[in-house]
């Protein structure tokens, strides 16, 4: 099963929805801003793609964090921050049968679906 994780009203998410629908790919959507996301799932993603690839340090949520929260993130601190503030997770995250892709990249997604 393919699961798309993100925030419904994000412009990049809208592109992802349109692409998946246009390809006729069935998927389940998980809005991690509304439903949350487990630290365990974040850890599994980080094991596959690295926590740095998951964490959005360019958005307003990051800028609103205290200097102490932003200081010297490591894997554990990053996972804690993303679990507490799901808007820190880059989007979308596409999960297919144990594989994880972060960010909307139609070419990479097409390659994943071809497997």
C-alpha positions as CSV (number, residue, x, y, z in Angstrom):
1,X,0.0,0.0,0.0
2,X,1.2,3.5,-0.8
3,X,0.8,6.1,1.9
4,X,1.3,9.8,1.4
5,X,2.2,11.8,4.5
6,X,2.0,15.6,4.8
7,X,-0.3,18.6,5.4
8,X,-3.4,18.8,3.3
9,X,-3.3,22.5,2.4
10,X,0.4,22.7,1.4
11,X,1.0,23.7,-2.2
12,X,3.6,20.9,-2.7
13,X,1.1,18.4,-1.4
14,X,-1.4,19.6,-3.9
15,X,1.1,18.8,-6.7
16,X,1.7,15.4,-5.1
17,X,-2.0,14.6,-4.9
18,X,-2.5,15.7,-8.5
19,X,0.4,13.6,-9.7
20,X,-0.7,10.4,-7.9
21,X,-4.3,10.9,-9.1
22,X,-3.1,11.5,-12.7
23,X,-1.0,8.3,-12.6
24,X,-4.0,6.3,-11.3
25,X,-2.0,5.3,-8.2
26,X,-4.1,4.4,-5.2
27,X,-2.9,5.8,-1.9
28,X,-3.9,6.5,1.6
29,X,-3.3,10.1,2.9
30,X,-2.1,10.8,6.4
31,X,-2.3,14.4,7.5
32,X,0.4,14.5,10.2
33,X,-0.6,18.0,11.3
34,X,-4.1,16.7,12.2
35,X,-3.3,13.1,13.1
36,X,0.2,13.4,14.4
37,X,3.0,11.1,13.6
38,X,4.7,8.6,15.9
39,X,8.4,9.1,16.9
40,X,8.8,5.4,15.9
41,X,7.7,6.1,12.4
42,X,9.9,9.1,12.2
43,X,12.8,7.0,13.4
44,X,12.2,4.4,10.8
45,X,12.2,7.1,8.1
46,X,15.3,8.6,9.5
47,X,17.0,5.1,9.4
48,X,16.2,5.0,5.6
49,X,16.8,8.6,4.5
50,X,18.6,10.3,7.4
51,X,17.0,12.8,9.8
52,X,18.5,15.7,7.9
53,X,16.5,14.8,4.8
54,X,13.3,14.8,6.9
55,X,13.6,18.0,8.8
56,X,12.6,21.3,7.3
57,X,14.9,24.0,8.7
58,X,13.7,26.6,6.1
59,X,10.1,27.1,7.2
60,X,8.4,29.3,9.7
61,X,8.0,26.6,12.2
62,X,11.8,26.2,12.5
63,X,12.3,30.0,12.7
64,X,9.7,30.1,15.6
65,X,11.7,27.6,17.7
66,X,13.9,29.0,20.5
67,X,17.6,29.3,19.9
68,X,18.0,26.4,22.4
69,X,15.8,24.2,20.3
70,X,17.6,25.1,17.1
71,X,21.1,24.6,18.6
72,X,23.1,21.7,17.4
73,X,20.4,19.2,16.4
74,X,21.2,15.5,16.4
75,X,19.1,12.6,15.4
76,X,17.3,12.2,18.8
77,X,16.7,15.9,19.2
78,X,15.5,16.2,15.6
79,X,13.0,13.3,16.0
80,X,11.7,14.8,19.3
81,X,11.2,18.2,17.5
82,X,9.5,16.7,14.5
83,X,7.2,14.6,16.7
84,X,6.3,17.7,18.7
85,X,6.0,20.0,15.7
86,X,4.9,18.0,12.6
87,X,5.2,21.1,10.4
88,X,9.0,20.6,10.7
89,X,8.8,17.4,8.6
90,X,9.5,18.0,4.9
91,X,6.7,17.2,2.7
92,X,5.5,15.1,1.2
93,X,6.7,11.8,2.5
94,X,5.8,8.9,0.2
95,X,5.9,5.4,1.7
96,X,5.6,2.4,-0.5
97,X,6.2,-1.2,0.8
98,X,9.0,-0.2,3.1
99,X,10.6,2.5,0.9
100,X,10.5,6.2,1.8
101,X,10.8,9.2,-0.6
102,X,10.9,12.7,0.9
103,X,9.9,15.7,-1.2
104,X,7.9,15.8,-4.4
105,X,10.0,14.5,-7.3
106,X,7.9,13.0,-10.1
107,X,10.9,11.2,-11.7
108,X,11.9,9.5,-8.4
109,X,8.2,8.7,-7.7
110,X,7.7,7.2,-11.1
111,X,10.8,5.0,-10.6
112,X,9.4,3.9,-7.2
113,X,6.1,3.0,-8.7
114,X,7.8,1.0,-11.5
115,X,9.4,-1.4,-8.9
